[in-house]
């Protein structure tokens, strides 16, 4: 299967939104737990604001978006260079296992390196075994456990 990894364009909104909603559904943020539409609209706007550190790449085949990656740059207390956090990665169900996720991650690696980052990192659920098989090939597990407190 042939596909292209590219930057997100303004005219991609409807297709991006469908992927974004699929991603959120996958992580249990659908139905009654659906994200406030303001969050989705704000996220979309940030991709096109040059003052925001939030970026997006998409995978496309035959004019159809089939995957997305959202990432952001931030400072770190342990490096001089910025770090890149790969926050969201999603591939449409029918295209999983076809190399799209790998290419999206590798594209984030390339863009982050071009922008002076010294590392790319991400997190996933422990139960996401299929994705973890790929992640184990592309990066090393940090051994850190994530804690959070919603405010």
N, C-alpha and C positions, 0 to 999 in steps of 0.2 A: 504494500500500500504506500502510495506517495502522499506526503504531507509537508507543509512548510511551517516553520516556527517564525513568528514575526511579532512586531510591536502591535499593540492594541490601537485601533482607530476609533474615532468618534462614531462612525457609521456602524460599528460593531455592537452597539448597545443592546439590541434585542437578543442577538445570539449570545452575547456575553452574559446577559441576565439569566437566560435559560441555563447556561452552564453553572453560573453562580448559585442559582436556586438548587440545581442538582447536587452541587458540592455541599450546600448547607443541609439539604435533605439527608445526604450520606452521613453527616455528622449529627443527625438528630435535631436539626434546627428547621424542621418543616412542620406543616400542620399548625397546631396550637402554639408551637414553639418557634414559629417563623420569625425571622429577623424583622425588625421594624423597617419598612421601606426607606425611611430616612437614612438608615445605615448603608443600605445598598446604593442609594443615590449619592451619598457623601463619599463612599469608597470609589465609585465611578468617577466622580469629579476630581478626586485626588490624583488619579492616574494622569490627568492632563494639566495639573497645576505644577509649574516648574519649581515652585517653592516647597513642594511636598517631597518627602523621600520615598514615596510609595510608587511602585512600578508594576507593569503587567506585560506578560508575553502570552501569546495564544498559539495554538496549533490549528492549522486550517487545511482542509482537503476539499477540492472542488467547490470553493466558495463557502464552505460550511465550517464553522468553528467546532472543534472536537475536543479541545483541551485548553486549560488555562494555568498560569502560574502567576502568583502575586508575591512580590518581594519588596523589602525595604532596607535601606541603609541606616546604620546608626553607629554612634561612637562606642568605644569600649574602654574600659579601664585597664585592659591587659595588652592592648596593641595601639600603635600609633595610627595605623590604617583603619578605615571604617570596616565594620562587619556587615554581612548581608544575611538577613533573616528571610528564608523562604517560607512565607506564612501560609499560603494556600496553593495546593496542587490538585488538579482534578482533570480526569479524562472521561469522556462519555462512555457509558457501559459497553457499547458495541465496539469500541476501539481499544479497550483495555487489553494488554498483552501484545500490542502491535508495535511497541517501541516509542509511543508518543510521550509517556511520562519520562522515560530516560532522556529523550531529546529535549524536553522542556527543562529538566534539571540541568543538563549539560549547557543549555543556552543561558540559564541563569548564572552558571559558573562563569561562562565567557563574558557576559555583560558585567558581572561583579568584578571580575579581574580587570577588565577595561576601565572600570571606574575606581580602581585603586584599592579594592577590598582585599583583605588578607584571608578571609574565610567566608564560607557559606554554611549555614546550619539551619536545621528545621526540627520539628517534632511531629510525632504521629501517635495515634492510640496504640497501646500494647496489642490490642486485638486485631489490628490491621495487618494481618500476616502476609497477605499477598503483596501489599506495597512494601512491607519490610524486607521481603526477599530481594526486591530491587534495590532498596536503600542500602542494604548490607553490601551490595556490589559497588555502589557509587560513593560511599562515604563510610566513616567509622562512627560507631556508636560512642557517644561521649561518656556514658555511665551516669549522667546526671538525671535526677528525678525532678519533674516540674511540680511546683507548688503554686497555688493561686488563691487569692481571696477577692471575691467580687465586692465591690464597694458601691 
